[in-house]
Amino acid sequence: MLTAEVIRYIYNSQKRFISCDDCGITYSHSDYNVLLDHQKIIYIKYKGPQKKNATLCHECFCHNIQKACSLVDGRVKLVDGSEAYILNFSDYNG
């Protein structure tokens, strides 16, 4: 099973922006926090079966999971703060 972690609110970071390693969509930390509050975008730290750690937006995360499903069972443990969810992407057609 793969593991991923939601990137929650960002404060006091040396980087001033957060961006997706695949598509490059970028937001300032303050803009990201507002968008996260309104459930418009979410960034996820993800390590695929053949990949180093990546920061991905939710759309790129889903595309990467689809590619990884042929290599693993299609399940992902998504950690969001103190909560953890098991997502099943084995039938995902995204």
C-alpha positions in Angstrom: 0.0 0.0 0.0 1.2 3.5 -0.9 1.2 6.3 1.6 0.5 10.0 1.0 0.2 13.0 3.3 -2.0 16.1 3.0 0.0 19.3 3.2 -1.9 21.4 5.7 -1.5 25.0 6.5 1.9 26.5 5.9 3.5 29.0 8.1 7.1 30.2 8.7 8.7 28.4 5.8 11.8 29.6 3.9 10.0 29.0 0.6 7.3 31.6 -0.1 5.4 29.4 -2.5 4.1 25.9 -2.9 4.0 24.2 -6.3 3.1 20.9 -7.8 6.1 19.0 -9.0 4.2 17.6 -12.0 2.1 20.4 -13.5 3.9 23.4 -11.8 0.7 25.1 -10.5 2.0 27.5 -7.8 0.4 29.5 -5.0 1.8 31.7 -2.2 1.4 30.1 1.2 -1.4 32.6 2.2 -3.3 31.9 -1.0 -2.9 28.2 -0.6 -4.2 28.3 3.0 -7.4 30.2 1.8 -7.9 27.8 -1.1 -7.5 24.8 1.2 -10.1 26.3 3.6 -12.5 26.6 0.8 -11.7 23.1 -0.5 -10.5 24.4 -3.9 -7.1 22.7 -4.0 -5.1 20.4 -1.9 -1.4 19.5 -2.1 -0.2 16.1 -1.2 3.2 14.7 -0.3 3.5 11.4 -2.2 6.1 8.8 -2.9 5.1 6.5 -5.8 6.5 3.0 -6.2 9.3 4.3 -8.6 9.5 7.9 -7.5 11.2 10.1 -4.9 9.0 12.2 -2.7 6.9 14.7 -4.6 4.5 17.5 -3.8 1.5 17.1 -6.0 -1.8 18.9 -6.5 -4.9 16.7 -6.1 -5.3 16.3 -9.9 -1.7 15.2 -10.5 -1.9 12.9 -7.4 -4.9 11.1 -9.0 -3.1 10.7 -12.3 0.0 9.4 -10.6 -2.1 6.9 -8.6 -3.6 5.6 -11.9 -0.2 4.9 -13.3 0.9 3.2 -10.0 -2.1 0.9 -9.9 -0.5 -1.5 -12.3 2.5 -1.8 -9.9 0.7 -2.0 -6.6 -2.8 -3.0 -5.3 -4.2 0.5 -6.0 -4.7 1.4 -2.3 -3.4 4.5 -0.7 -3.2 5.5 2.9 -3.9 9.2 3.0 -2.8 10.9 6.2 -4.5 14.2 7.0 -3.3 15.5 10.4 -4.5 13.0 13.0 -6.9 11.3 10.6 -6.0 8.5 8.1 -8.0 7.3 5.2 -7.6 4.3 2.9 -8.4 5.2 -0.7 -9.0 2.5 -3.3 -7.9 3.6 -6.8 -7.9 0.1 -8.3 -10.9 0.9 -10.6 -10.0 4.6 -11.2 -10.3 5.7 -14.8 -9.3 9.4 -14.3 
